[in-house]
Amino acid sequence: MTTRSRSLALTYGVALAVILLLSVSPLVSVLGAGTVAELAGCQIDEGSVHPCQIGGSDYGEMLYFLTVLGWFSLLTLPFGAVALMVWLGALVVHLVLSSRRSQGMP
């Protein structure tokens, strides 16, 4: 693998990682908050803040915020899907043009 192809793989790989991270992060926050609340034996929902004592501190507001943040995934998941399609299209075009250049085609 040449330096140029490694650079290309790194660039497209980082772009893919950023797209995936930004699009699923609200969903991950809901799953994380739900897991923490379940392990601590706390009630959690989007309707209101419920007290949740963990290690002597109340984390109810933070868990509520992380749960409500999950609604943001209604925007981030579709935008992430579109960005992923654009990313894939750019990768295919780049690979086609690169292979044409390496074969001596205009």
C-alpha positions as MATLAB code, in Angstrom:
seq = 'MTTRSRSLALTYGVALAVILLLSVSPLVSVLGAGTVAELAGCQIDEGSVHPCQIGGSDYGEMLYFLTVLGWFSLLTLPFGAVALMVWLGALVVHLVLSSRRSQGMP';
ca = [
       0.000    0.000    0.000;
       1.506    3.304   -1.050;
       1.628    6.427    1.076;
      -1.029    8.044   -1.096;
      -3.447    5.140   -0.690;
      -2.827    5.060    3.079;
      -3.587    8.767    3.249;
      -6.740    8.238    1.213;
      -7.853    5.353    3.453;
      -7.182    7.437    6.560;
      -9.104   10.429    5.190;
     -12.149    8.382    4.211;
     -11.929    6.350    7.411;
     -11.911    9.440    9.618;
     -14.831   10.915    7.667;
     -16.792    7.678    8.111;
     -16.046    7.597   11.839;
     -17.192   11.217   12.284;
     -20.421   10.593   10.346;
     -21.232    7.491   12.389;
     -20.308    9.085   15.716;
     -22.403   12.207   15.144;
     -25.406   10.345   13.827;
     -25.689    7.720   16.587;
     -24.513    9.727   19.617;
     -28.039   10.750   20.751;
     -29.134    7.135   20.580;
     -26.083    6.050   22.574;
     -26.907    8.653   25.244;
     -30.402    7.185   25.706;
     -29.084    3.638   25.918;
     -26.392    4.695   28.393;
     -28.818    6.628   30.589;
     -31.246    3.724   30.566;
     -28.516    1.275   31.524;
     -27.251    3.455   34.389;
     -30.781    4.030   35.673;
     -31.595    0.320   35.515;
     -28.405   -0.665   37.340;
     -29.087    1.949   40.024;
     -32.736    0.916   40.344;
     -34.032    4.338   39.285;
     -37.101    5.324   37.308;
     -36.377    7.216   34.086;
     -38.665    8.666   31.416;
     -39.101   11.759   29.240;
     -42.081   13.022   31.235;
     -40.316   14.389   34.287;
     -37.179   14.274   36.377;
     -37.058   11.512   38.982;
     -34.489   11.399   41.778;
     -31.711    8.867   41.247;
     -29.218    8.456   44.065;
     -25.886    6.976   42.979;
     -23.033    7.063   45.468;
     -24.754    9.709   47.582;
     -25.372   12.124   44.699;
     -28.550   12.761   42.739;
     -28.115   12.108   38.997;
     -31.807   12.321   38.107;
     -31.553   15.560   36.106;
     -28.571   14.374   34.102;
     -30.226   11.043   33.277;
     -33.408   12.907   32.291;
     -31.392   15.212   30.004;
     -29.616   12.269   28.364;
     -32.952   10.525   27.836;
     -34.597   13.586   26.259;
     -31.507   14.088   24.111;
     -32.467   10.842   22.387;
     -35.233   12.677   20.522;
     -32.460   14.475   18.643;
     -31.727   11.157   16.917;
     -34.871   11.739   14.831;
     -32.748   14.345   13.040;
     -29.261   12.924   13.304;
     -30.027    9.436   11.984;
     -31.581   10.599    8.664;
     -28.878   13.237    8.175;
     -26.262   10.614    8.978;
     -27.773    8.267    6.389;
     -27.642   11.003    3.734;
     -24.079   11.911    4.698;
     -23.121    8.238    4.499;
     -24.552    7.994    0.971;
     -22.654   11.130   -0.082;
     -19.488    9.738    1.519;
     -19.920    6.424   -0.303;
     -20.559    8.215   -3.611;
     -17.424   10.321   -3.178;
     -15.399    7.213   -2.373;
     -16.665    5.370   -5.461;
     -15.992    8.364   -7.733;
     -12.526    8.770   -6.240;
     -11.703    5.076   -6.713;
     -13.011    5.038  -10.301;
     -11.043    8.142  -11.251;
      -7.951    6.795   -9.512;
      -8.125    3.474  -11.344;
      -8.696    5.207  -14.684;
      -5.629    7.384  -14.075;
      -3.506    4.379  -13.157;
      -4.553    2.625  -16.395;
      -3.645    5.680  -18.471;
      -7.222    6.573  -19.406;
      -8.244   10.226  -19.604;
];
